Amino acid sequence: MIELEHYNNLKQELTGQNVKLIAVSKNQPVDKIKYLFNLGQINFGENKAQELTSKQSELPSAINWHFIGHLQTNKVKYIVPFVTLIHSVDSFKLLKEIDKEASKAGRIVDCLLQVYIAREESKFGLDEKELYEILTSTEFNQMTHIRICGFMGMATYTDEHTIVRNEFKYLHKLFFRVKTEYFASKPEFKELSMGMSDDYKIAIEEGSTLIRVGTYIFGNRVYV
Ligand SMILES: *Cc1c(COP(=O)(O)O)cnc(C)c1O
């Protein structure tokens, strides 16, 4: 049921590298998640708030849940009490809501800012201007219940490796610039979430620290 050989190869590839595997379990049954968890996989990623909360309630509390999809502000309150890392903060409005709900829940929630790097209009993310608007605002600097741990990006869906590589390179550069300018005294600003089943190798070569891999280890998703 699981692509066990793929999973083991991937773990092997990551040995000795500063790269963590997020197993993207969206549209996959809880049995498969349990199976991987029993093999020692702790980090799982979901892209829908409802699916995440329902799976979280059924599965071991030792699992670290990563939210990787577009998050609507009215769904923030459902995931904030337990989520490990929100990779997909794509607006200031969303960040404010996370800060507010995290405060209510008595937590500090780790977040990544999702940066728009692809050539596809359909993908979410902040452009540089929006990113700097957040980073320089007084309101952002007064937030007490979020912790920005780095960036997330999704490359263009294409077979042309050069395009994908250049998009990852761009994000890595931007990451270093912003780290120097705004997070020099913040050791938690260290994550670069990039790379999926088709492009994780390129992403690792370009400095990824978190790869989000679904299909390659779980097989095709089941849409019901
Ligand atoms: C689904 C998804 C993934 C995993 O995609 P695969 O191609 O199945 O590895 C990674 N990141 C995000 C944001 C996703 O929505």
The ligand as an SDF file (V2000), in Angstrom:
LIG
                    3D

 15 15  0  0  0  0  0  0  0  0999 V2000
    0.1130   18.0510   -2.3990 C   0  0  0  0  0  0  0  0  0  0  0  0
    1.2040   18.9400   -2.0240 C   0  0  0  0  0  0  0  0  0  0  0  0
    2.5200   18.4670   -1.9320 C   0  0  0  0  0  0  0  0  0  0  0  0
    2.9400   17.0520   -2.2720 C   0  0  0  0  0  0  0  0  0  0  0  0
    2.7930   16.8200   -3.6410 O   0  0  0  0  0  0  0  0  0  0  0  0
    3.3290   15.4640   -4.3160 P   0  0  0  0  0  0  0  0  0  0  0  0
    3.5200   15.8280   -5.7330 O   0  0  0  0  0  0  0  0  0  0  0  0
    2.2470   14.4640   -4.1130 O   0  0  0  0  0  0  0  0  0  0  0  0
    4.5810   15.0900   -3.6370 O   0  0  0  0  0  0  0  0  0  0  0  0
    3.5000   19.3680   -1.5080 C   0  0  0  0  0  0  0  0  0  0  0  0
    3.2090   20.6370   -1.1910 N   0  0  0  0  0  0  0  0  0  0  0  0
    1.9510   21.1220   -1.2630 C   0  0  0  0  0  0  0  0  0  0  0  0
    1.7070   22.5370   -0.8950 C   0  0  0  0  0  0  0  0  0  0  0  0
    0.9130   20.2920   -1.6810 C   0  0  0  0  0  0  0  0  0  0  0  0
   -0.3270   20.7900   -1.7530 O   0  0  0  0  0  0  0  0  0  0  0  0
  1  2  1  0
  2  3  1  0
  2 14  2  0
  3  4  1  0
  3 10  2  0
  4  5  1  0
  5  6  1  0
  6  7  2  0
  6  8  1  0
  6  9  1  0
 10 11  1  0
 11 12  2  0
 12 13  1  0
 12 14  1  0
 14 15  1  0
M  END
$$$$
